[in-house]
Amino acid sequence: MATLIVIIVALMGGIAAGLQTQAMSVMTTRAGSLEAVFVAYGSGGFAIALAMLAVRGGDLSELRGAPGWVYTAGLLGLVVVAAIGISAAELGLARSMVLFTAALLGIGAVVDHFGWLGATTRTIDLPRVAGLALVLVGTWMVVRN
């Protein structure tokens, strides 16, 4: 049952990412990419701050011993949000999401294979290579003119 819940959460995240991408596209077209990222991060930051305070009281002390590179997550998130807004505004929602997903799957496979950034090592074997090849073919089919 726990796996089913995690699968549902992952699917909800994918749906949210698609809807967020379209919202970012509209904001980017109307006001510009910097403004769109500001609104997305500002509203998201405010909402998570309220949730964190309500649920956990805002205790961030456990982060003291974390490696320094983990603090790049917010900066990487800015790249994510800006990239989806800019690409969706220019390429459309489906094309931008396919490119985003292909890149995400590719880097995920590499990070898993080498165990980078504390990831559990999961070797890239022939079935994974075949799956990634299918993703690339599918990406080309969606993105081509």
N, C-alpha and C positions, 0 to 999 in steps of 0.2 A: 504493500500500500504506500509506503514511504516513497518508493521509486515513482509511482504514478503521480504523486503530488509534485515531486521534483520535475517530472516531465511536463506537467501542467504549468508549473511556474516558468519553465524555460519557454514554452509556447506563448505564454502571456508576455514574456519579455520580448520575444520576436514580434508579436503583434504591436506592442508598445513602441518598439524601435521603428517599425514601419509607419505608424501614425506620427511619431515624433519627427521622422524624416520629412514627412509631408508638411507638418507644421513649421519645421525649420526652413523648408523650401519657400513657403509663403512669406515668412518673416524676412528671409534673405532677399527675396525679390523686392519686397516693399521697403525695407529699411537698410539692408546691407548685412553682410555676414557677421561683422563684429557686434552689431546691435542684436542680431538674432541669438548669438552665443551668449551675450550678456543677459538677455531675457531668460533664456533656457537655464543657464547656470544660476542666475539670481533667484528665479522662482523655485528651482530644484533645491538650491542651498537653503532657502528659507524653509521649505517644506521638511527637509530632512533634519534641519536643526530643531524644529518643533517636535518632530517624532522622536529624535534622540533624547531631548530633554524630557519629554513625557514618559518614555519607556524606560530609559536608563539613567536619567538625571544628568546626562552630558559628561560622563566620566571618560576621559580620553587617556587616562594614566597608563593603560596597557600598551599604548603605542610608543612609550618611551624607549623600549629596547628594540624596536623594529629597525631593520636595515634602512639606510637613507634612501635607497632607490624606490622604496614603496611610496614615498611622498610625491613621486612623479605621476601617480595615478590621476590626480586632478588635472595636471597639464596634458596628459595623454587624453583625458576625457574632453578637454577643450578641442584637441585635434579631431577627435571622433565627432563631436557635435558640429564643429565647423565644416568638416568634410562632408557629412551627410547633408547639411543645409546647402552647401555650395553645389555638390554633385547632383542632388535632386532638383535644384532649380535649373540646372543646365541640361541634365540627361533624362530627367523624369524619375519617378519613384522606383519603378521596377528595375531599370538599369542600374541606378545607384545602389539599391539594396543587393543586387546580384554581385556587383563589383565589391562592395563592402563585405559581403558574406564570403566570397571567394578568398579575399585577402585575409579575412579572419580565420578561415579554415586552414589556409596555408601556413600562417604564422603559428597557429595553434599546434599544428602537426610538428613543426620544427621545434617549438618550445618543449613540447612533450617528448620528442625524440631525444633531445639533448639534456632534458631535465633542467633547463634554464630557469632562473628566477624562482627556484624552490619548487618547481613542478615535479610531480611524480613522473618518472621516466616511462614512456610508452613508445617502444620502438616503431618506427615507420616500416611496416612489412608490406608485402605485395598487395594484400587486400586494401590497405590504406592508400598505397600509391595508385591503385586502380580507382578507388573512390575519389581521390584528389584529381586524377585525370578526367574522370566524368564531370566533376565540378568545373574544371577548366573548359571542357567542351560545352557544357551547359551555359557557362558564363559567356563564351563566345557567341553562342546561338542567341542569347538574349540581347547582348550589347551591340552586335553587328548591325549595320544599317540595312 
